[in-house]
């Protein structure tokens, strides 16, 4: 079989292209964040308002500009530019301060506010519109050598011709965005809000058509921790190119001098799935850990080294994140001393 055949088998005059699988070069998936955000593909990050998904995504962008490691300990790559399209936050009073708080290399952060087009009376500036401006965005990615593109939020950039709730309409747009990611090698991250159907499965919670998460190769939900109102969790909704990554949590830390907050990531994964979190349910494991910790505390009154709790919890079969949640549930606090952390 030849590598390509350019003749229709039904002789209808149409050209087509086929190739034997044996002649397709084998490729390895490339990653921006190993196992989580693939390079050259679409990734969706979604969640309710006030879950700090934009702040969290800017923290990831800052890591790209510095070439630093990822929250789960995965190594970073060489520093690279990021392309930022944001329709909801101010560039000067919100986005720049958040990037500074995250330690970003601001020279590598390309903020796309508008593009120049021909108007009736000469050139004018207008917001970016998708899919109309995908070619222009592609050239901008190439020109800046951006490794990551953030579109926050996707719905704000859609042309009036695109119905975000119709699968066919959305898939045409995402086909072009996928092609842009593939041709440039950039990871394109699409941010969207959750819909108002809290009882739906995770795949159906994102606003707009199911085609959005369908076209993405990876998807994550940012959810407020049902056990801790000040804690957020990034849980896997979809992972086509790797095994499902564990849920990872973070908190917001105020940066008074910049009047914004920055992200403080947890040091270990969380054992709850996206379904557990969206349901807001307390797992039986947490209930068991709480019962166990209550008994453990009764046997270990006063200030006790946190290391002793960690060792006993591991022996009992509980993960670090589960014990942390049980500890918070019981109101047990930690205090740092010269000899380490104490449970009080």
C-alpha positions in Angstrom: 0.0 0.0 0.0 1.4 3.4 -1.0 1.8 6.0 1.7 -1.0 8.2 0.2 -3.8 7.5 -2.1 -5.4 10.5 -3.8 -8.2 8.9 -5.7 -11.8 8.3 -4.6 -12.8 4.6 -4.4 -16.2 5.5 -5.6 -14.8 7.6 -8.5 -16.9 10.7 -7.5 -14.2 13.2 -8.4 -13.4 14.0 -4.8 -9.8 13.9 -3.5 -9.0 12.2 -0.2 -6.0 11.1 1.7 -5.3 7.8 3.4 -2.2 6.3 5.0 -1.4 2.8 6.3 -1.0 2.9 10.1 2.4 1.3 9.7 3.6 4.5 7.9 2.4 6.9 10.5 5.4 8.0 12.7 5.0 7.0 16.3 5.0 10.1 18.6 5.1 10.6 22.3 2.7 12.9 24.1 4.4 16.1 25.2 3.4 17.8 28.4 3.4 21.3 29.8 2.5 20.0 33.3 3.4 16.3 33.2 0.3 14.1 33.4 -2.0 17.0 33.6 -1.7 19.7 30.9 -0.7 18.3 27.5 1.3 20.5 25.2 -0.2 21.1 21.8 -3.7 20.2 23.0 -6.8 21.8 24.6 -7.3 21.7 28.4 -10.5 22.9 30.2 -10.5 24.3 33.7 -14.0 25.0 35.1 -15.7 25.9 38.3 -18.2 28.1 40.1 -17.4 31.8 40.6 -15.2 32.7 43.6 -13.3 29.4 43.5 -10.1 31.3 42.4 -9.7 29.3 39.2 -8.4 32.4 37.4 -5.9 33.1 40.2 -4.8 29.4 40.1 -4.4 29.4 36.4 -2.2 32.5 36.6 -0.1 30.7 39.1 0.4 28.0 36.6 1.2 30.6 33.9 3.8 32.2 36.2 5.5 28.8 36.6 5.8 28.5 32.8 7.5 31.9 32.6 10.0 31.0 35.2 10.5 27.4 34.2 9.9 26.3 37.7 8.5 23.0 39.0 4.8 22.1 39.3 2.7 21.8 42.5 3.0 18.0 42.6 6.7 18.1 42.3 7.0 17.5 38.6 9.9 19.3 37.0 9.4 22.4 34.9 10.8 23.2 31.4 12.8 26.0 30.1 11.2 29.4 30.8 8.7 30.4 28.0 6.1 33.0 27.2 2.4 32.7 28.0 -0.4 34.4 26.1 -3.2 35.7 28.2 -6.7 36.6 27.1 -8.9 37.7 29.9 -12.4 39.2 29.6 -13.4 39.5 33.2 -10.5 40.9 35.2 -8.7 44.3 34.8 -5.2 44.1 33.4 -3.6 46.7 35.7 -5.5 46.3 38.9 -6.0 42.5 39.0 -4.0 40.5 36.4 -0.6 42.2 36.7 -0.7 42.1 40.6 -1.7 38.5 40.6 1.2 37.6 38.2 3.6 39.6 40.4 2.3 37.8 43.5 2.9 34.5 41.7 6.4 35.5 40.9 5.9 35.6 37.1 8.5 36.9 34.7 6.3 39.8 33.5 8.3 40.3 30.3 7.1 36.8 29.2 3.5 37.5 29.9 1.8 38.7 26.7 -1.6 40.3 27.6 -4.0 40.4 24.6 -6.5 43.1 25.1 -7.6 43.8 21.5 -6.4 43.6 17.9 -6.4 46.2 15.2 -8.7 45.7 12.2 -9.8 47.8 9.3 -12.8 50.0 10.1 -15.0 52.2 8.0 -12.9 55.2 8.6 -9.5 53.6 9.2 -7.9 51.1 11.6 -9.8 50.4 14.9 -9.2 48.3 17.9 -11.7 45.6 18.8 -11.8 42.6 21.2 -10.6 39.2 20.0 -13.4 37.1 18.5 -13.3 33.4 18.0 -13.2 31.7 15.5 -12.7 34.8 13.4 -9.3 35.7 14.9 -7.8 32.2 15.4 -5.4 32.7 12.5 -4.2 35.9 14.1 -3.9 34.3 17.5 -1.9 31.4 15.9 0.5 33.9 14.5 0.8 35.6 17.8 1.6 32.3 19.5 4.3 31.6 16.9 5.7 35.2 17.1 6.0 35.1 20.9 6.9 31.4 21.1 4.3 31.0 23.8 4.1 27.6 25.5 0.8 28.3 27.1 -2.4 30.2 26.1 -5.1 31.0 28.6 -8.6 32.0 27.4 -10.5 33.3 30.4 -13.5 32.8 29.9 -14.1 31.0 26.6 -17.7 32.2 26.3 -16.7 35.9 26.4 -14.6 35.4 23.2 -17.2 33.5 21.0 -18.5 35.1 17.9 -22.2 35.8 17.7 -22.4 33.1 15.1 -21.3 30.5 17.7 -24.0 29.1 19.9 -22.1 27.8 22.9 -24.9 25.4 23.8 -25.0 23.7 20.4 -22.6 20.8 20.0 -22.1 21.2 16.3 -21.5 24.9 16.5 -19.0 24.6 19.3 -17.1 21.7 17.7 -16.3 23.7 14.6 -14.7 26.4 16.7 -12.8 23.9 18.9 -11.5 22.0 15.8 -9.8 25.3 14.7 -8.4 25.9 18.3 -7.2 22.3 18.4 -5.4 22.8 15.1 -3.8 26.0 16.4 -2.6 24.1 19.5 -1.2 21.3 17.4 0.6 23.5 14.9 2.2 25.7 17.5 2.8 23.1 20.2 1.2 25.5 22.8 -1.1 24.2 25.6 -4.3 26.1 25.2 -6.3 26.3 28.5 -9.9 27.2 28.2 -11.6 28.5 31.4 -15.4 28.3 31.8 -18.0 28.5 34.6 -20.0 25.7 36.0 -23.7 25.6 35.0 -26.6 25.7 37.5 -27.2 21.9 37.5 -25.5 20.8 40.7 -26.8 17.3 40.5 -25.3 16.5 37.1 -22.3 14.3 36.6 -18.9 16.1 36.4 -18.7 15.9 32.6 -22.0 17.8 32.3 -21.3 20.5 34.9 -19.4 22.9 32.6 -21.3 25.8 31.0 -22.2 25.4 27.4 -22.1 22.4 25.1 -20.7 19.0 26.1 -18.6 19.4 23.0 -16.3 21.7 24.9 -15.1 19.1 27.3 -15.4 16.5 24.5 -12.8 18.4 22.4 -10.4 18.9 25.3 -7.8 16.2 26.0 -7.8 17.0 29.7 -10.3 18.7 32.0 -10.4 19.8 35.6 -13.0 21.2 38.0 -12.0 23.7 40.7 -14.2 23.1 43.7 -14.6 24.7 47.1 -13.7 22.1 49.8 -16.9 20.9 51.5 -14.9 20.4 54.7 -13.0 23.7 54.7 -14.5 26.9 53.2 -11.1 28.4 52.8 -9.7 25.5 50.8 -10.0 24.7 47.0 -9.5 21.6 45.1 -8.5 20.9 41.5 -10.0 17.6 40.6 -9.8 15.6 37.3 -12.9 15.5 35.1 -11.3 14.0 32.0 -7.9 12.7 31.1 -7.5 11.2 27.6 -3.7 11.0 27.4 -2.7 9.8 30.8 -4.0 8.0 33.9 -6.3 10.2 36.0 -4.3 12.6 38.0 -5.0 12.8 41.8 -7.0 15.7 43.2 -4.7 18.5 44.4 -5.7 21.3 46.8 -4.7 24.9 47.4 -5.5 27.9 49.6 -5.4 31.6 49.0 -2.8 33.7 50.9 -3.3 37.5 51.0 -0.5 39.7 49.6 -1.4 43.1 51.2 1.2 45.1 49.3 -0.4 44.1 46.0 -4.0 44.0 47.2 -4.5 40.5 45.8 -4.1 36.9 46.9 -1.6 34.2 45.8 -1.9 30.5 45.6 -0.4 28.2 48.3 -0.5 24.6 47.0 -0.9 21.6 49.3 2.1 19.4 49.9 0.3 16.2 49.1 -2.7 15.0 47.0 -6.2 14.6 48.2 -8.0 11.3 48.1 -11.4 12.6 47.0 -12.6 12.3 43.4 -14.4 15.0 41.5 -17.7 13.1 42.0 -17.2 13.1 45.8 -16.5 16.8 45.8 -19.3 17.9 43.5 -21.8 15.9 45.6 -20.5 17.6 48.7 -20.6 14.3 50.5 -18.4 13.2 53.3 -16.7 9.9 52.4 -16.9 6.9 54.6 -13.1 7.1 54.8 -13.3 10.5 56.4 -15.9 9.4 58.9 -13.6 6.4 59.8 -10.6 8.7 60.1 -12.5 11.1 62.3 -13.6 8.3 64.6 -10.0 6.9 64.7 -8.5 10.4 65.4 -11.0 11.0 68.2 -9.8 7.8 69.9 -6.2 8.6 69.2 -6.5 12.0 70.7 -8.0 10.5 73.9 -5.0 8.3 74.2 -2.6 11.2 73.4 -3.7 14.3 75.4 -1.9 17.6 75.4 0.7 18.7 72.9 1.8 15.8 70.7 4.4 15.8 67.9 2.6 15.9 64.5 5.1 13.3 63.3 3.7 10.8 65.8 0.2 11.4 64.5 1.4 11.0 60.9 3.2 7.7 61.7 0.2 6.2 63.6 -2.3 7.3 60.9 -0.2 5.7 58.1 0.0 2.5 60.2 -3.8 2.7 60.5 -4.2 3.0 56.7 -5.2 6.6 56.4 -3.7 9.1 53.9 -2.2 12.4 55.0 -4.9 14.4 53.3 -7.7 12.4 55.0 -6.1 12.8 58.4 -5.7 16.6 57.8 -9.4 16.9 57.0 -10.3 14.8 60.1 -8.1 17.0 62.2 -9.8 20.2 60.9 -13.2 18.6 61.4 -12.3 18.1 65.1 -10.8 21.5 65.5 -7.3 20.3 66.3 -4.7 22.9 65.7 -1.0 22.7 64.9 1.8 24.9 66.4 5.4 25.1 65.2 8.2 24.9 67.7 11.9 24.6 67.5 11.6 20.8 67.6 8.9 20.7 64.9 5.1 20.8 64.7 2.8 19.9 67.6 -0.8 18.9 67.6 -2.9 20.7 70.2 
